[in-house]
Amino acid sequence: MSNPFDLAGKTALVTGGAQGLGRMIAEGLMGAGARVVITSRSAEKAAEAAKEISTTGMCIGLGADLSTPQAAVDLAKEFRKIVGDELHVLVNNAGQSWGANIDDFPDEAWGNVLAVNLQMPFTLVREFLPELEKAGHAEDPARILNIGSIAGATALRLRAYSYSSSKAAIHQLTRDLAGDLVKRNITANAILPGYFPTGMTAHLRDAEEEVNPKLLKTIPMKRMGKPDEIAALAVFLSCKSSAYITGAAIPMDGGIVGCG
């Protein structure tokens, strides 16, 4: 291979790609040559982020509040109208969390978190199956990348009971999808991020971006992950070099899961 990580000519959809981990992944995929579509609950934020990312390639921003099954149907329709009928990489990144003490953890903290973090990825896969199947080939399948979490693989004591449960479930859903779709030239893998510098971890960093020492003690590598590291893993799992990998759940966490 002249460039085993080349994504030129491929189209990727990254939900929640306007910020955080989704944006890191979207920028990485674009840097490898892919045309990238990102979503955000705010169409304005999606368009603004797409404009910023487009300095390195082609990015399209779409507004999509992915909290209901109908939103997935609507997104698929808009994608077909604007982008086309092939989707090489679907990154299910959009998610929600809820934290509270167990004594006060409300019932309302379950429905929406499970809907966005678990049901929505499945619904998007179902709705985009025609586009994924058309894009996939035996030697270079279409890809589903589900963004899980180490919170679904080990007990971090985050008091985010619905979140961690939904992430454990998305890891299993990934395995189920991998087994069911392998004959249709579609692979499914999960990335399990640890701590990265995103809005969700802002409370763990000070104004100078120094990380809370108590957190660092829990990470064998004694640091947070870097944007280009998770981007590189997403690129690898999207390119031809990873065509023989499916059903995997890969932690990227500085050793929290693997060394625990």
C-alpha positions in Angstrom: 0.0 0.0 0.0 1.3 3.5 -0.9 -0.7 5.0 2.0 -2.4 2.4 4.2 -4.4 5.2 6.0 -5.8 7.0 3.0 -9.5 7.8 3.2 -9.7 9.8 -0.1 -13.0 9.3 -1.9 -14.8 8.1 1.3 -17.7 9.8 3.1 -18.0 9.8 6.9 -20.8 10.9 9.1 -19.9 11.8 12.7 -22.8 12.5 15.0 -22.1 15.1 17.6 -19.1 16.1 15.5 -19.2 19.8 16.2 -17.3 19.6 19.5 -15.5 17.4 21.9 -14.4 13.9 20.8 -16.6 14.0 17.8 -14.8 17.0 16.4 -11.4 15.5 17.1 -12.5 12.4 15.1 -14.1 14.5 12.3 -10.9 16.5 11.9 -8.8 13.3 11.8 -11.0 11.7 9.2 -10.9 14.8 7.1 -7.1 15.0 7.4 -6.9 11.5 6.0 -8.9 12.6 2.9 -12.5 11.8 3.8 -15.5 14.0 3.1 -17.0 14.5 6.5 -20.6 15.3 7.6 -21.0 16.4 11.2 -24.2 16.9 13.2 -25.1 19.0 16.2 -28.4 19.7 18.0 -28.0 23.3 16.8 -27.9 23.7 13.0 -26.0 27.0 13.5 -23.3 25.3 15.6 -23.0 22.5 13.1 -22.6 25.0 10.2 -20.1 27.0 12.2 -18.0 24.0 13.1 -18.1 22.7 9.6 -16.8 26.0 8.3 -13.9 25.9 10.7 -13.0 22.3 10.0 -13.3 22.8 6.2 -9.9 24.6 6.2 -8.4 21.1 5.7 -11.0 19.6 3.4 -14.7 19.2 2.8 -17.1 19.2 5.8 -20.9 19.6 5.8 -22.7 20.5 9.0 -26.3 19.3 9.6 -28.6 20.1 12.5 -30.0 17.0 14.2 -31.4 16.6 17.7 -30.8 12.9 18.0 -33.1 12.1 20.9 -36.0 10.4 19.0 -36.1 7.7 16.3 -37.8 10.1 13.9 -34.7 12.4 14.1 -32.6 9.5 12.7 -35.1 9.0 9.9 -35.0 12.7 9.1 -31.2 12.8 9.2 -30.9 9.9 6.8 -33.3 11.6 4.4 -31.4 14.9 4.5 -28.1 13.0 4.1 -29.3 11.4 0.9 -30.6 14.7 -0.5 -27.4 16.7 0.2 -24.6 14.1 0.2 -25.7 11.0 -1.8 -26.4 7.3 -1.5 -23.0 6.0 -0.1 -21.8 6.1 3.4 -18.4 4.5 4.1 -18.0 5.4 7.8 -20.7 6.0 10.4 -19.4 7.3 13.7 -22.0 7.1 16.4 -20.6 9.7 18.8 -23.4 11.9 20.0 -24.3 11.2 23.6 -25.7 12.4 26.9 -24.9 11.8 30.6 -26.5 12.4 34.0 -24.8 12.4 37.3 -26.2 12.3 40.8 -25.9 10.5 44.1 -27.6 7.1 44.1 -30.1 8.3 46.8 -31.3 11.1 44.5 -30.8 9.6 41.1 -34.1 10.2 39.3 -36.0 7.9 37.0 -36.0 10.7 34.4 -32.2 10.2 34.1 -32.7 6.9 32.3 -35.0 7.3 29.4 -33.3 10.1 27.4 -29.7 8.9 28.2 -30.5 5.4 26.9 -32.4 6.8 23.9 -29.5 8.9 22.8 -26.6 6.7 23.8 -28.0 3.3 22.8 -31.2 3.3 20.8 -30.1 6.1 18.5 -26.9 4.4 17.3 -29.0 1.3 16.5 -31.6 3.3 14.7 -29.0 5.2 12.7 -27.4 1.9 11.6 -30.8 0.6 10.5 -31.6 3.8 8.6 -28.2 4.0 6.9 -27.9 0.3 6.0 -28.6 0.9 2.2 -25.8 3.5 2.1 -23.4 1.4 4.1 -24.0 -1.7 2.1 -23.5 0.1 -1.2 -20.2 1.6 0.0 -18.8 -1.6 1.5 -16.7 -4.3 -0.3 -15.2 -7.6 0.8 -11.7 -6.2 0.9 -12.7 -2.8 2.2 -16.0 -2.9 4.2 -18.1 0.0 5.3 -17.5 0.9 8.9 -19.6 1.5 12.0 -17.6 3.1 14.8 -19.6 3.3 18.1 -18.0 5.6 20.7 -18.4 3.7 24.0 -16.5 4.6 27.2 -14.3 3.0 29.8 -17.1 3.8 32.1 -18.9 0.9 30.5 -16.0 -1.4 31.0 -14.8 -0.8 34.5 -16.3 0.8 37.7 -15.1 4.5 37.8 -17.6 5.5 40.5 -18.8 8.5 38.5 -22.4 8.3 39.9 -23.5 8.3 36.2 -25.5 5.1 36.4 -27.5 5.5 33.2 -24.5 6.7 31.3 -22.2 3.8 32.3 -25.0 1.3 31.7 -25.7 2.7 28.3 -22.0 2.5 27.3 -21.7 -1.1 28.5 -24.7 -1.8 26.3 -23.3 -0.1 23.3 -20.2 -2.3 23.5 -22.5 -5.4 23.4 -24.6 -3.9 20.6 -21.4 -3.4 18.6 -20.6 -7.1 18.9 -24.2 -8.0 17.8 -24.0 -5.7 14.8 -20.6 -7.0 13.8 -21.9 -10.6 13.7 -25.1 -9.7 11.8 -23.5 -7.4 9.2 -20.2 -9.2 8.4 -21.8 -10.9 5.4 -23.0 -7.5 4.1 -19.4 -6.1 4.0 -19.9 -3.9 7.0 -17.8 -4.0 10.1 -18.6 -2.7 13.6 -16.1 -1.7 16.2 -16.2 0.3 19.4 -13.8 2.9 20.7 -13.7 3.2 24.5 -12.2 6.6 25.4 -10.8 7.5 28.7 -10.2 11.0 29.8 -9.7 13.6 27.0 -9.7 17.4 27.2 -13.3 18.0 26.3 -16.2 20.0 27.8 -17.2 16.9 29.8 -13.8 16.9 31.6 -13.5 20.7 32.0 -14.2 20.4 35.8 -11.1 18.2 36.1 -8.8 20.9 34.6 -7.9 24.4 35.9 -7.6 27.6 33.9 -4.1 26.6 32.8 -5.4 23.2 31.7 -3.5 21.5 34.5 -5.3 18.2 35.3 -6.5 17.3 38.8 -3.6 15.3 40.4 -6.2 13.0 42.0 -7.4 12.0 38.5 -3.9 11.5 37.2 -3.2 9.0 40.0 -5.9 6.8 38.5 -4.3 6.8 35.0 -1.3 4.6 34.6 0.2 6.9 31.9 -0.4 9.9 34.2 -2.0 12.1 31.6 -5.1 12.8 29.6 -5.4 11.6 26.0 -4.5 13.9 23.1 -6.9 14.8 20.2 -4.6 13.4 17.5 -4.5 10.1 19.4 -8.2 9.3 19.3 -8.3 10.8 15.8 -5.6 8.4 14.6 -7.5 5.4 16.1 -10.7 6.4 14.3 -8.8 6.8 11.0 -7.2 3.4 11.4 -10.5 1.7 12.1 -12.0 3.5 9.0 -9.2 2.7 6.5 -8.4 -0.4 4.4 -5.7 -1.4 6.9 -8.3 -2.4 9.5 -10.5 -4.4 7.1 -9.9 -7.6 9.1 -11.1 -6.2 12.4 -14.8 -6.3 13.5 -16.5 -6.8 16.8 -13.7 -5.2 18.7 -14.0 -2.8 21.7 -10.7 -0.9 22.0 -9.9 1.2 25.1 -7.9 4.4 24.6 -7.4 5.4 28.2 -3.8 5.5 29.2 -4.1 2.0 30.7 -7.0 2.3 33.0 -8.8 -0.7 31.7 -5.9 -2.8 30.6 -3.7 -2.2 33.6 -6.4 -2.4 36.2 
